[in-house]
């Protein structure tokens, strides 16, 4: 099949409905990724948890967005606005948000966090875990350093894991906003008793911002059922949409109550293209009031194929296959004397090996054509839907050899 034919099929492929197998993936899924697989031939990619592999259609979708610019110039905004609406609708469906306008396009998760922090007129008390990703962690610590928030961290236990009792204890000491990941980026831990943490925060009068970057597309996420106030995430990893295609979720109760942020811009006005300037400003209804200045439109096209692929193949099927692959990799590593964590329902999509030399191990694997990464003392290996058993066997053998086990 030619690359162009593969790209065309990426939006319309029949991806079936039964359990995924390596044979099925080779025949029906891999052709949708022919460009990246050809470009990376000879290398084993176990870092989908870092940057997801793009579909062939992604490149064509970006060309479409650019083509609107060339063909229509300023009139392209009609098409770009429609693509933004589709982006928001697909993410709302994937995250089970109550309605599409709850999803506010952002270029980073950190941009979403800042918008939330800037809803407070007084210095808010923030509780966060030490396990939050650097983009959120850095913003929180900088706001605290400048006296814009007071910040209390929940520490991990000796296993590097976080517990609900520790979270609830910190919340009870005083909180206005709780920041927590659904899956921790270093260890892959799925935050236990998340519903209890959200309920505890609300009982204490605090709002909750949930980071779903390592859970959306990994297992079914239901923001409506969790009843979180805010959520941030993006398409960089499991949704295969690359950098810049991120979002902030704002619960309908806050939209309906007209909760406002200082992070605003002319696209948040009720009629931005009339250029009227009433004082005070009149903001759009719902989530549109959380838009900022002129938005980046190409990330919307960049994210399209990955979102459609995830919807078409189904998150539940991806999760079942991911757990199967993780368990296989953990077993292969154990056969080489390497203890690893992964493949259980209380974890995300990647396997971890805890070792102080994790960065050096990742570099040594890279030299052998096996792409992984390390975050602190955790080596992370993510067998995604395209990973073959042969690749996992080779990775386990290489890591076992490097560790001398």
Secondary structure, DSSP 4 states (H G I P E B T S, - for coil): --HHHHHHHTTT----SS---HHHIIIIIGGGGHHHHHHTTT-EE-BTTTSPPPPHHHHHHHHHHHHHHHHHGGGHHHHHHHHHHHHHHHHHHHHT-SSGGGEEEES-HHHHHHHHHTT-SS-EEEEEETTS-HHHHHHHHHHHHTTSEEEEEEPP-TTS---HHHHHHHHHT--SEEEEESB-TTT-BBPTTHHHHHHHHHHTT-EEEEE-TTTBTTB---HHHHT-SEEEEESSSTT---TT-EEEEE-HHHHHTT---S---GGGBTTGGG----SSPPBPSGGGGG--SSPP-HHHHHTHHHHHHHHHH-HHHHHHHHHHHHHHHHHHHHHTT---B-SSTTB-S-EEEE-TTHHHHHHHHHHTTEE-EEETTEEEEB--TT--HHHHHHHHHHHHHHTT-
